[in-house]
Amino acid sequence: MDYLVNLSTLPPDTQSPERMTQAGITIRRALPPELRLITGWVGDHFSQGWASETTVAMTRQPPTCFIATRNQELVGFACHEATARGFFGPTGVAEEMRGLGIGRALLFASLTDMKAMGYAYAVIGDVGPSEFYEKAVGAMPIPNSAPGIYAGMLKL
Ligand SMILES: CC(C)(COP(=O)(O)OP(=O)(O)OC[C@H]1O[C@@H](n2cnc3c(N)ncnc32)[C@H](O)[C@@H]1OP(=O)(O)O)[C@@H](O)C(=O)NCCC(=O)NCCS
């Protein structure tokens, strides 16, 4: 199912900067020279489908992909404006780094960027961990949204 986030009421992300500093994590927009490194990492850690969506986000200018790094290594990513206009995702955090607030910080970075692009709402496509989105940004399920844009999608 797809979920909807109201960007008009999205609060500033006051908790992430301190949490990320304490954990030694940098959250920033990805750079075009990092395209192969990032899409390779996404393919290795998640799926080739997600790597393809990340390629679309990385080929926009500026890229609509945010990354989390620690000690000069990639530990998480979040894309928007990739699968469809106004869509957030895919996103993922390295398994050993989960639960530190990185996923939430990346989500806020992307949604704040979408709000600045002029969107009033963001769609989170094909949500897996719905509790994560409900808790972090008050996302709501969209009725009759499955299978939505992914109907009949070919898979590797
Ligand atoms: C979903 C994901 C990106 C979350 O990243 P994370 O860095 O572990 O999340 P955070 O630490 O920022 O969690 C923020 C809050 O959501 C909660 N949360 C995180 N993942 C959750 C889950 N799967 N189910 C329910 N709650 C979850 C956390 O407990 C945390 O609550 P807190 O603020 O009270 O501590 C990560 O678990 C992941 O990569 N999952 C696999 C890929 C995936 O499913 N991506 C989403 C596709 S739609």
The ligand as an SDF file (V2000), in Angstrom:
LIG
                    3D

 48 50  0  0  0  0  0  0  0  0999 V2000
   13.1770    1.3780    7.6690 C   0  0  0  0  0  0  0  0  0  0  0  0
   14.6230    1.7790    7.9570 C   0  0  0  0  0  0  0  0  0  0  0  0
   15.1420    2.6680    6.8200 C   0  0  0  0  0  0  0  0  0  0  0  0
   14.6530    2.5660    9.2750 C   0  0  0  0  0  0  0  0  0  0  0  0
   15.9800    3.0090    9.5080 O   0  0  0  0  0  0  0  0  0  0  0  0
   16.5540    3.1880   10.9970 P   0  0  0  0  0  0  0  0  0  0  0  0
   17.7800    4.0100   10.8810 O   0  0  0  0  0  0  0  0  0  0  0  0
   16.6880    1.8710   11.6540 O   0  0  0  0  0  0  0  0  0  0  0  0
   15.3460    3.9800   11.6660 O   0  0  0  0  0  0  0  0  0  0  0  0
   15.4540    5.0390   12.8920 P   0  0  0  0  0  0  0  0  0  0  0  0
   16.5080    4.5680   13.8240 O   0  0  0  0  0  0  0  0  0  0  0  0
   15.5790    6.3970   12.3270 O   0  0  0  0  0  0  0  0  0  0  0  0
   14.0090    4.8640   13.5160 O   0  0  0  0  0  0  0  0  0  0  0  0
   13.1300    5.9500   13.7830 C   0  0  0  0  0  0  0  0  0  0  0  0
   12.0130    5.4310   14.6530 C   0  0  0  0  0  0  0  0  0  0  0  0
   11.2140    4.4700   13.9150 O   0  0  0  0  0  0  0  0  0  0  0  0
   11.2100    3.2080   14.5910 C   0  0  0  0  0  0  0  0  0  0  0  0
   11.4090    2.1610   13.6050 N   0  0  0  0  0  0  0  0  0  0  0  0
   12.4670    1.9880   12.8000 C   0  0  0  0  0  0  0  0  0  0  0  0
   12.2940    0.9330   11.9810 N   0  0  0  0  0  0  0  0  0  0  0  0
   11.0820    0.4190   12.2970 C   0  0  0  0  0  0  0  0  0  0  0  0
   10.3450   -0.6830   11.8000 C   0  0  0  0  0  0  0  0  0  0  0  0
   10.8280   -1.4920   10.8360 N   0  0  0  0  0  0  0  0  0  0  0  0
    9.1320   -0.9120   12.3330 N   0  0  0  0  0  0  0  0  0  0  0  0
    8.6490   -0.1080   13.3230 C   0  0  0  0  0  0  0  0  0  0  0  0
    9.3070    0.9520   13.8450 N   0  0  0  0  0  0  0  0  0  0  0  0
   10.5090    1.2060   13.3340 C   0  0  0  0  0  0  0  0  0  0  0  0
   12.3860    3.2290   15.5410 C   0  0  0  0  0  0  0  0  0  0  0  0
   12.1100    2.4530   16.6800 O   0  0  0  0  0  0  0  0  0  0  0  0
   12.5540    4.6960   15.8830 C   0  0  0  0  0  0  0  0  0  0  0  0
   11.7680    5.0550   16.9800 O   0  0  0  0  0  0  0  0  0  0  0  0
   12.3780    6.0690   18.1110 P   0  0  0  0  0  0  0  0  0  0  0  0
   12.5230    7.4000   17.4040 O   0  0  0  0  0  0  0  0  0  0  0  0
   11.3640    6.0570   19.1680 O   0  0  0  0  0  0  0  0  0  0  0  0
   13.6990    5.4910   18.4970 O   0  0  0  0  0  0  0  0  0  0  0  0
   15.5540    0.5380    8.1360 C   0  0  0  0  0  0  0  0  0  0  0  0
   14.9990   -0.3130    9.1080 O   0  0  0  0  0  0  0  0  0  0  0  0
   15.7940   -0.2590    6.8480 C   0  0  0  0  0  0  0  0  0  0  0  0
   16.7400   -0.0090    6.1090 O   0  0  0  0  0  0  0  0  0  0  0  0
   14.9220   -1.2670    6.5960 N   0  0  0  0  0  0  0  0  0  0  0  0
   15.0580   -2.1250    5.4100 C   0  0  0  0  0  0  0  0  0  0  0  0
   14.6770   -1.3810    4.1610 C   0  0  0  0  0  0  0  0  0  0  0  0
   13.2430   -0.8510    4.1930 C   0  0  0  0  0  0  0  0  0  0  0  0
   12.3110   -1.5210    4.6360 O   0  0  0  0  0  0  0  0  0  0  0  0
   13.0790    0.3880    3.6880 N   0  0  0  0  0  0  0  0  0  0  0  0
   11.7830    1.0610    3.6320 C   0  0  0  0  0  0  0  0  0  0  0  0
   11.0380    0.6880    2.3980 C   0  0  0  0  0  0  0  0  0  0  0  0
    9.4400    1.4780    2.2970 S   0  0  0  0  0  0  0  0  0  0  0  0
  1  2  1  0
  2  3  1  0
  2  4  1  0
  2 36  1  0
  4  5  1  0
  5  6  1  0
  6  7  2  0
  6  8  1  0
  6  9  1  0
  9 10  1  0
 10 11  2  0
 10 12  1  0
 10 13  1  0
 13 14  1  0
 14 15  1  0
 15 16  1  0
 15 30  1  0
 16 17  1  0
 17 18  1  0
 17 28  1  0
 18 19  1  0
 18 27  1  0
 19 20  2  0
 20 21  1  0
 21 22  1  0
 21 27  2  0
 22 23  1  0
 22 24  2  0
 24 25  1  0
 25 26  2  0
 26 27  1  0
 28 29  1  0
 28 30  1  0
 30 31  1  0
 31 32  1  0
 32 33  2  0
 32 34  1  0
 32 35  1  0
 36 37  1  0
 36 38  1  0
 38 39  2  0
 38 40  1  0
 40 41  1  0
 41 42  1  0
 42 43  1  0
 43 44  2  0
 43 45  1  0
 45 46  1  0
 46 47  1  0
 47 48  1  0
M  END
$$$$
